[in-house]
Every structure is written in structure tokens, then in C-alpha cells.
Amino acid sequence: QVQLVESGGGLVKPGGSLRLSCAASGFTFSDYYMSWIRQAPGKGLEWVSYISSSGSTIYYADSVKGRFTISRDNAKNSLYLQMNSLRAEDTAVYYCASSTGLDYWGQGTLVTVSS
Amino acid sequence: DVVMTQSPLSLPVTLGQPASISCRSSQSLVYSDGNTYLNWFQQRPGQSPRRLIYKVSNRDSGVPDRFSGSGSGTDFTLKISRVEAEDVGVYYCMQGTHWLGTFGQGTKVEIK
């Protein structure tokens, strides 16, 4: 069955960096677009970024453009999100999700940006 | 950006009774390929979101048939024919026609 497992979250100071990972299994990862979605505490869902199956097409939300970088390693069935210059408003649970239709989601990893 | 507006934001429902959630987009969601990329998600308390409906009216595998989606253009609806206790949670519509996709604010369904 499809499994998406995020890791790498934690507490970081404003201006700091974190790298999130998402390990995929149960499907042919290299065939699928992948996305990062986030949810601030008690708030709704925000699409952060997505990457095409080959990595050639990438989109970012305006709120993270220039600070976050999405990437993937199809040989390792893994998706990444490098987050730099973190701000308090980036505090959220970050989910990875498969395909442009978001048919499968991971359990999420919590990122807290606070001094 | 395409703005997705859901109503109501809170929906108290009696067990066994129907429920309906509206979702309106600020632009047409019909893509150039003729498809309409409007999905519905359920997020139960403490859980990750789960997709229920894709492309307006297609139920995902394992989704009970009491859930149905309809609509076209800019107006869409999620209906639950008879609410069960396990349906408690927040429901989101999402458009994937105009990139980057956007979500509605969410509708909280609770039992009266």
C-alpha cells in the first residue's frame, strides 16, 4: 500500500534552516508529481510547492518563493524541502502528498519557528 | 490566485440527517483539457487530510457512497446523504486547475 513518511521537522530559530524529507513506498515514485502542503496550528491547508515527476517543473507559493527549495531523488524514492530564512509564520505541520490531485498524504512533520 | 470560498464554515448536523457544503471559486475551474480539477478532502480530528472526491464527482476507493460531489464551472457541492459519527471533522475543497492549487477555508462538521 502507498506510504508517505515525513521527517526532519523540529524547533528552529527565526532565520534558521531545516530540511524536510518524505520517504515514499508502495507506488512507482518516479512516475508521480509530488507536493508539500502545510497547515499552521488550528488553521487551514496551504499548498507550498510541487515538483513534476522528472523534477523539471516546479511551483512555489509566493509566501515561500526564494526561501524554500523542493527537490526529489527518484533513485531513493524521496522528496525534500529545503527551508531557509525561516519565519514565525512558517510554523506548521508539513505534509507531503502524491500527484497533482493529492490522492495520498503522509502523517506530517511539525516545524516550529520560535526564539 | 484563485480564491475558493466555502459555506457554511460550521455545520452542526443530527446523526442520520443529510449535510451539504458549498464551494465557490473566483474563476472557472474548467481546464483546457475539458476536465474540472475540483477535489474534496476530509480531515478527521488529529489526522492527516484524506481525499474523498476528485474531479468534481468521482469517489476515491474506500469512500462510502453516502458522500457525493457535484457542480460545474465555479459552483460545487459536497453532500453527505446520512451523517454518521465518523464523519465529524473538517472538509476542504481544493482546485487544481490553476497553479498553484488553492484550498477553501474548511467547513467543520460536528454532531448536534
Interface residues (C-beta under 8 A of the other chain):
Chain A: I37 G44 L45 E46 W47 S49 Y50 Y59 Y60 A61 Y95 T100 G101 L102 D103 Y104 W105 G106 Q107 G108
Chain B: Y37 N39 F41 S48 P49 R50 R51 Y54 K55 D60 Y92 M94 G96 W99 L100 G101 T102 F103 G104 Q105 G106
